[in-house]
Amino acid sequence: MMYVLGAAYLILLSIKSGLALRYAKRYFVMKTTLAHSDVTICTPILSGDPQLAHVLKDNLDALPQARFCWLIDEGDLEAHRVTSELLQQHRDRKIDVMVFPPAPSCTNPKLFKLERARNRIRTPVLIVLDDDTRLPERSMQALLGALSQAQLATGLPYYREGDNLLSNLLAQFVNNNSAQTYLPLLQIAGPVSINGMCYALHTATLESIGGFTSVLSHLTDDLAVADLIRAHGGRIHQTPFPQEVATTIPTSSAYLRQMHRWFLFAILLMRRQRPGMNALITLLHGIPPLALAAMLMLAVVSPASHNWLFVVTLLFVRALILVTTQSVVFGHLRQHPFLSLLSELLQPLHLLHAVCWRRIHWRTRCYQVFDNDRFLSR
């Protein structure tokens, strides 16, 4: 049984990686008449991460022709300080800072800011970019090219090396799964959601569908925006170009809260899929961690030398597949073999936690979640 589980794991991993690499290698950036000056990059900001100023500055430096719109809360003194200093240092740049009161109860705070900022956008393209995300020039060009064939375009997140163990554990989870989650099924179906950390859309499209008004009460903004675009007959285009995310995870509770949110959001996404799609998602993403964990437990129970030789060989092949995929899609990323393995083995536990516990801590609030458009503030 151990060998069957190991073989099944490697087959599924190889299928995911093969499909992802096939899509990435065959992808070409489409031509566009849009220039960087046609873009407003909107960033809803909530301070708390020590890297905030560096991320905002790096985006200013990488995209000098774009307009920027930073959306901050009235009571966020650190965000006021950071944005004021950057405005003083970059007087020649086109930067708007908009200040907002707290979002009403049961309203998505990110979408609340974006909807209120919408009337200030005068460029043909809006890019929504999280405050922990860096957008390289090449990735932005890919997004603009994709908008020649779609109403919304998105990219792939990968995480920068962190300063502590928990940040690196989170990074390993994202980097191992990002390309293999977003890309493999694109050759048989459209994107089921978007990367909410970075997406681009035509402002004319946004105006035609009434902005974000109809989804303000949705908890997961990426799924809400994807559903909104599709509900109005729009097309979503997934590019294989990366955006770098840098998030500091200071404590184990912060790590658990982050993973709990992501897995609960994944459950909400699967509720909206057809049975066939859910079966594919379960096969490609749900079964492999379980098979890997079961195989390792059997090896511990039967610690024969040939069993452990099989395990070591499988883990080496696993690492080779992951490194190859990440090198092609993201460029060279540092691998932490133990953390990479641990992050995968923990996935079934994170899923169980999300199934059993529907209360999440997100930003400054606590929500009891019933569905994407049905949640209560606690």
Backbone torsions as a table, in degrees:
resi	resn	phi	psi	omega
1	MET	NA	-37.7	-179.5
2	MET	-60.1	-40.3	-178.9
3	TYR	-70.6	-35.5	177.5
4	VAL	-64.6	-45.4	178.8
5	LEU	-61.9	-44.1	179.5
6	GLY	-63.0	-42.6	179.6
7	ALA	-65.1	-43.0	179.3
8	ALA	-61.7	-40.9	179.8
9	TYR	-61.2	-49.5	-177.9
10	LEU	-65.8	-35.8	178.7
11	ILE	-63.8	-47.3	-179.5
12	LEU	-66.4	-40.4	177.4
13	LEU	-62.9	-41.3	179.7
14	SER	-66.0	-38.9	178.4
15	ILE	-63.4	-48.0	179.6
16	LYS	-59.9	-48.4	-178.0
17	SER	-66.0	-41.1	179.5
18	GLY	-61.6	-44.2	179.2
19	LEU	-66.6	-40.0	178.8
20	ALA	-64.0	-45.1	180.0
21	LEU	-66.2	-37.8	178.7
22	ARG	-61.0	-44.3	179.4
23	TYR	-66.0	-45.7	-176.9
24	ALA	-65.3	-41.8	-177.0
25	LYS	-70.5	-30.6	-178.3
26	ARG	-88.0	-6.2	-175.6
27	TYR	-77.2	139.6	172.7
28	PHE	-131.6	146.6	-178.8
29	VAL	-74.3	124.0	-177.5
30	MET	-76.1	147.9	179.0
31	LYS	-71.2	148.6	-179.8
32	THR	-149.1	152.1	174.8
33	THR	-90.8	-4.6	-179.3
34	LEU	-73.9	137.5	176.6
35	ALA	-109.5	167.5	179.2
36	HIS	-61.9	-28.9	178.4
37	SER	-71.3	-10.6	176.4
38	ASP	-86.7	5.7	-171.2
39	VAL	-117.7	135.6	166.2
40	THR	-111.9	124.8	178.7
41	ILE	-99.1	112.2	-177.1
42	CYS	-98.5	125.0	-178.2
43	THR	-126.0	104.8	170.8
44	PRO	-69.2	126.9	-171.5
45	ILE	-115.3	133.7	167.5
46	LEU	-134.8	115.4	-175.5
47	SER	-70.4	170.4	-180.0
48	GLY	140.3	-30.9	177.1
49	ASP	-90.9	132.5	-177.9
50	PRO	-65.8	-14.0	-178.0
51	GLN	-91.0	2.5	-173.7
52	LEU	-53.2	-51.6	-177.1
53	ALA	-62.0	-39.6	-179.3
54	HIS	-65.6	-40.6	-179.8
55	VAL	-65.2	-47.4	179.7
56	LEU	-61.5	-42.4	-180.0
57	LYS	-65.8	-41.8	-179.1
58	ASP	-62.6	-37.0	177.1
59	ASN	-68.6	-38.1	175.1
60	LEU	-60.6	-42.4	-178.2
61	ASP	-70.7	-36.4	-176.1
62	ALA	-75.5	-27.8	-172.3
63	LEU	-130.0	69.1	-171.2
64	PRO	-67.6	-21.4	-177.0
65	GLN	-91.4	-12.3	-176.7
66	ALA	-80.0	157.7	171.6
67	ARG	-91.1	149.8	179.8
68	PHE	-126.0	142.6	177.1
69	CYS	-133.2	111.5	-177.1
70	TRP	-102.8	127.1	-173.0
71	LEU	-111.2	112.9	-173.9
72	ILE	-124.8	160.5	-180.0
73	ASP	-87.5	150.0	179.5
74	GLU	-55.7	-43.8	-174.3
75	GLY	-91.4	7.0	-177.7
76	ASP	-89.8	86.1	-173.7
77	LEU	-65.3	-36.2	-180.0
78	GLU	-66.9	-40.3	177.0
79	ALA	-63.7	-39.2	176.1
80	HIS	-60.7	-44.6	-178.4
81	ARG	-64.7	-47.7	-177.2
82	VAL	-62.6	-47.9	-177.5
83	THR	-68.1	-35.5	178.2
84	SER	-64.0	-43.4	179.1
85	GLU	-63.7	-41.2	179.8
86	LEU	-68.0	-36.5	175.8
87	LEU	-61.7	-41.4	178.3
88	GLN	-64.5	-37.1	-177.9
89	GLN	-79.3	-18.2	-175.7
90	HIS	-130.6	57.2	-177.9
91	ARG	-64.3	-21.9	-177.9
92	ASP	-85.7	-2.5	-176.4
93	ARG	-96.1	156.1	179.1
94	LYS	-89.5	95.8	-176.4
95	ILE	-130.2	125.7	170.9
96	ASP	-107.3	136.6	172.1
97	VAL	-116.2	121.5	-179.7
98	MET	-114.0	136.1	-176.0
99	VAL	-112.5	134.6	-173.7
100	PHE	-127.6	149.9	170.4
101	PRO	-73.8	170.3	177.7
102	PRO	-59.7	145.0	176.8
103	ALA	-66.0	145.2	176.4
104	PRO	-59.9	162.1	177.9
105	SER	-58.7	141.1	178.6
106	CYS	61.8	29.7	174.8
107	THR	-121.0	134.3	179.4
108	ASN	-64.5	117.8	-174.5
109	PRO	-65.7	-32.3	179.2
110	LYS	-69.9	-48.0	179.3
111	LEU	-67.1	-31.9	176.9
112	PHE	-59.1	-45.7	179.1
113	LYS	-67.3	-45.1	-177.4
114	LEU	-62.2	-40.5	179.9
115	GLU	-65.8	-40.6	179.3
116	ARG	-70.0	-27.5	179.5
117	ALA	-83.5	-14.0	-170.8
118	ARG	-57.1	-39.6	-177.2
119	ASN	-69.4	-13.1	179.0
120	ARG	-91.0	-7.3	-178.1
121	ILE	-83.2	121.4	-177.3
122	ARG	-114.9	1.3	-178.6
123	THR	-95.2	159.9	-179.6
124	PRO	-66.6	-22.0	-175.1
125	VAL	-128.0	137.4	172.3
126	LEU	-113.1	129.2	171.2
127	ILE	-113.1	123.3	175.5
128	VAL	-93.2	121.2	-174.1
129	LEU	-132.0	124.4	179.8
130	ASP	-66.4	159.4	-175.2
131	ASP	-77.7	-1.3	174.9
132	ASP	-113.2	15.3	-170.5
133	THR	-119.5	132.1	175.4
134	ARG	-102.0	133.3	-178.6
135	LEU	-109.8	106.5	176.9
136	PRO	-67.6	154.5	-179.4
137	GLU	-58.6	-41.8	-178.7
138	ARG	-63.9	-37.8	179.2
139	SER	-68.6	-37.9	177.2
140	MET	-65.8	-38.7	178.1
141	GLN	-63.0	-37.2	177.3
142	ALA	-65.1	-40.3	177.7
143	LEU	-62.6	-43.6	-179.9
144	LEU	-65.0	-40.1	177.6
145	GLY	-63.1	-40.6	-178.9
146	ALA	-64.7	-27.7	179.8
147	LEU	-69.8	-9.2	174.5
148	SER	-72.3	-16.8	-178.5
149	GLN	-124.7	2.5	-175.6
150	ALA	-149.1	163.7	177.0
151	GLN	-87.1	-22.2	179.5
152	LEU	-143.4	140.1	178.2
153	ALA	-130.4	146.1	-179.0
154	THR	-141.1	169.2	-177.6
155	GLY	-128.4	-158.7	-175.0
156	LEU	-115.7	131.3	174.6
157	PRO	-85.5	143.4	164.8
158	TYR	-139.6	153.6	-173.4
159	TYR	-102.9	136.3	174.8
160	ARG	-72.0	150.7	175.1
161	GLU	-52.2	131.6	-178.2
162	GLY	-91.2	178.3	-178.6
163	ASP	-96.3	-4.0	-179.6
164	ASN	-146.7	176.0	-174.6
165	LEU	-62.2	-45.1	-175.8
166	LEU	-68.9	-37.9	176.1
167	SER	-63.0	-39.5	178.7
168	ASN	-70.8	-33.5	176.5
169	LEU	-64.0	-43.3	176.6
170	LEU	-63.5	-41.9	179.6
171	ALA	-61.6	-41.2	179.5
172	GLN	-63.4	-39.7	178.2
173	PHE	-60.4	-49.5	-177.9
174	VAL	-66.4	-47.6	-175.0
175	ASN	-66.4	-32.5	177.4
176	ASN	-71.7	-27.1	-169.6
177	ASN	-112.5	-16.9	-171.5
178	SER	-58.0	-61.9	-177.7
179	ALA	-63.6	-37.5	-176.1
180	GLN	-77.6	-9.9	175.3
181	THR	-96.0	-45.9	-174.2
182	TYR	-81.1	-30.9	-167.8
183	LEU	-96.8	-37.0	-167.8
184	PRO	-57.8	-41.4	-173.0
185	LEU	-86.3	0.5	-177.0
186	LEU	-66.2	-20.4	-179.2
187	GLN	-83.3	-6.7	176.1
188	ILE	-125.8	-11.0	-179.6
189	ALA	-157.2	160.7	176.5
190	GLY	-76.0	172.0	178.7
191	PRO	-60.2	136.5	178.4
192	VAL	-82.2	-21.2	176.0
193	SER	-155.7	-166.1	179.8
194	ILE	-131.0	164.5	171.2
195	ASN	-80.7	101.8	-175.3
196	GLY	-67.5	-10.5	178.5
197	MET	-74.0	-22.3	-179.6
198	CYS	-160.7	117.7	172.9
199	TYR	-151.2	154.8	-178.1
200	ALA	-122.3	143.8	175.4
201	LEU	-150.9	156.6	177.0
202	HIS	-69.5	133.1	177.5
203	THR	-66.0	-29.1	176.3
204	ALA	-64.2	-38.8	176.1
205	THR	-62.6	-45.0	-179.3
206	LEU	-61.7	-41.2	178.7
207	GLU	-65.5	-40.0	-175.9
208	SER	-67.0	-23.4	-179.2
209	ILE	-104.0	10.8	176.8
210	GLY	81.5	22.3	179.5
211	GLY	68.0	-149.0	-178.5
212	PHE	-94.2	7.6	-171.6
213	THR	-55.4	-43.8	-173.0
214	SER	-73.6	-10.5	-178.6
215	VAL	-118.9	15.0	-179.4
216	LEU	-61.2	-26.6	-178.6
217	SER	-93.4	13.9	178.0
218	HIS	-95.6	136.3	-173.9
219	LEU	-75.1	-48.2	-177.4
220	THR	-93.7	106.1	-172.9
221	ASP	-67.8	-32.1	-179.1
222	ASP	-66.4	-46.9	177.6
223	LEU	-64.7	-39.7	-179.3
224	ALA	-62.9	-44.9	-179.1
225	VAL	-67.7	-40.1	177.7
226	ALA	-61.0	-46.5	178.9
227	ASP	-63.4	-37.8	-179.2
228	LEU	-63.5	-46.0	179.9
229	ILE	-62.9	-46.1	-179.0
230	ARG	-67.2	-35.2	-179.4
231	ALA	-62.4	-24.7	179.1
232	HIS	-102.3	20.0	175.0
233	GLY	79.5	12.2	-178.7
234	GLY	-82.4	162.3	-179.7
235	ARG	-112.3	139.9	176.9
236	ILE	-108.5	134.0	-179.8
237	HIS	-118.6	125.9	178.9
238	GLN	-97.1	117.7	174.5
239	THR	-93.3	155.1	176.8
240	PRO	-93.2	19.0	-177.1
241	PHE	-93.7	139.5	-168.9
242	PRO	-90.6	155.8	166.6
243	GLN	-124.0	135.2	-175.9
244	GLU	-89.2	130.1	179.2
245	VAL	-112.1	137.6	178.6
246	ALA	-130.1	106.3	-179.0
247	THR	-127.9	132.4	177.0
248	THR	-91.8	125.9	177.6
249	ILE	-107.9	99.9	-170.4
250	PRO	-79.0	-27.8	-173.5
251	THR	-138.2	163.7	178.0
252	SER	-64.8	-33.9	178.2
253	SER	-66.8	-36.3	176.5
254	ALA	-65.4	-39.8	176.8
255	TYR	-62.6	-46.1	-178.9
256	LEU	-64.4	-38.9	178.6
257	ARG	-64.1	-41.7	-179.7
258	GLN	-63.4	-48.1	-179.2
259	MET	-66.7	-36.8	178.6
260	HIS	-62.0	-43.5	178.5
261	ARG	-61.2	-48.9	-176.7
262	TRP	-60.2	-43.2	-178.2
263	PHE	-72.9	-34.3	175.0
264	LEU	-66.3	-39.7	177.5
265	PHE	-64.2	-35.1	177.3
266	ALA	-64.2	-38.9	177.0
267	ILE	-63.4	-43.3	178.5
268	LEU	-62.1	-38.4	177.5
269	LEU	-62.7	-45.5	-176.4
270	MET	-66.5	-25.5	176.5
271	ARG	-61.3	-24.5	-175.6
272	ARG	-95.8	-1.0	-176.6
273	GLN	-94.8	158.5	174.9
274	ARG	-74.2	158.5	-177.7
275	PRO	-55.4	-39.0	-179.6
276	GLY	-63.7	-41.8	178.2
277	MET	-67.0	-41.2	177.9
278	ASN	-62.9	-35.7	177.6
279	ALA	-65.0	-40.9	177.8
280	LEU	-65.5	-44.0	179.4
281	ILE	-61.4	-43.1	179.4
282	THR	-64.1	-42.7	-178.9
283	LEU	-64.3	-47.2	-173.7
284	LEU	-80.4	-30.7	-172.4
285	HIS	-119.0	-24.1	-179.4
286	GLY	-90.5	-39.9	-176.0
287	ILE	-71.8	-43.6	-174.6
288	PRO	-55.6	-47.4	178.9
289	PRO	-61.7	-36.4	178.6
290	LEU	-66.7	-42.6	179.3
291	ALA	-64.2	-40.3	179.4
292	LEU	-65.0	-44.7	179.9
293	ALA	-64.1	-43.3	180.0
294	ALA	-64.7	-39.4	178.7
295	MET	-62.3	-43.6	-179.6
296	LEU	-67.4	-36.8	177.8
297	MET	-65.7	-39.3	177.7
298	LEU	-65.9	-35.2	177.9
299	ALA	-66.8	-35.1	177.7
300	VAL	-69.1	-39.6	179.9
301	VAL	-69.1	-35.9	-179.7
302	SER	-120.1	78.1	-171.1
303	PRO	-81.4	49.4	175.4
304	ALA	-74.3	153.3	-176.4
305	SER	-62.2	-39.1	-178.2
306	HIS	-69.1	-29.4	176.3
307	ASN	-67.2	-42.7	179.7
308	TRP	-72.9	-28.7	172.9
309	LEU	-63.0	-41.3	177.0
310	PHE	-62.8	-43.6	-179.1
311	VAL	-63.1	-45.9	-179.3
312	VAL	-62.8	-41.6	178.6
313	THR	-63.3	-44.6	179.7
314	LEU	-62.1	-43.3	-179.5
315	LEU	-65.9	-33.3	176.1
316	PHE	-66.0	-44.8	179.1
317	VAL	-64.6	-41.1	176.6
318	ARG	-56.2	-49.1	-179.3
319	ALA	-61.7	-39.0	-179.7
320	LEU	-63.9	-42.5	179.5
321	ILE	-64.5	-44.7	-179.0
322	LEU	-65.4	-44.4	179.8
323	VAL	-61.9	-42.4	179.9
324	THR	-62.4	-45.6	-179.5
325	THR	-63.2	-46.6	-178.4
326	GLN	-66.7	-36.0	-179.6
327	SER	-65.0	-39.8	-178.9
328	VAL	-72.2	-43.7	-172.8
329	VAL	-84.6	-43.4	-173.4
330	PHE	-108.6	-13.0	-167.3
331	GLY	88.9	-172.3	-175.9
332	HIS	-70.6	124.4	173.2
333	LEU	-122.7	143.2	-179.7
334	ARG	-72.1	133.9	177.6
335	GLN	-99.4	137.4	170.5
336	HIS	-114.9	94.4	-171.0
337	PRO	-52.6	-45.0	-177.9
338	PHE	-68.3	-45.9	-179.9
339	LEU	-66.0	-35.5	177.0
340	SER	-60.8	-46.3	178.7
341	LEU	-66.0	-44.9	-178.8
342	LEU	-60.8	-41.5	-178.6
343	SER	-61.6	-35.0	179.0
344	GLU	-74.9	-39.7	-179.8
345	LEU	-66.7	-26.9	-179.8
346	LEU	-79.5	-13.7	-174.6
347	GLN	-58.6	-45.4	177.8
348	PRO	-60.4	-33.0	178.3
349	LEU	-70.3	-39.3	176.4
350	HIS	-63.8	-39.6	178.6
351	LEU	-64.6	-44.4	178.4
352	LEU	-61.0	-41.5	177.5
353	HIS	-59.1	-43.5	-178.7
354	ALA	-68.6	-35.1	178.9
355	VAL	-68.1	-40.5	-173.0
356	CYS	-87.2	-25.9	-173.1
357	TRP	-126.9	112.2	-172.0
358	ARG	-103.0	12.9	176.9
359	ARG	-102.3	127.1	-178.1
360	ILE	-120.8	152.9	170.5
361	HIS	-106.2	119.7	-175.8
362	TRP	-137.3	122.6	-176.3
363	ARG	56.5	-119.6	-177.0
364	THR	-102.0	10.4	-172.7
365	ARG	-128.6	163.7	176.4
366	CYS	-120.6	132.1	-177.4
367	TYR	-125.9	139.9	167.0
368	GLN	-94.8	117.6	-169.2
369	VAL	-103.0	125.9	174.1
370	PHE	-108.0	-38.9	175.0
371	ASP	-159.6	176.6	-176.6
372	ASN	-61.4	-33.7	180.0
373	ASP	-109.2	19.8	178.6
374	ARG	-144.0	99.8	179.8
375	PHE	-151.2	154.8	-177.3
376	LEU	-121.7	141.2	174.6
377	SER	-76.2	137.1	179.7
378	ARG	-115.5	NA	NA
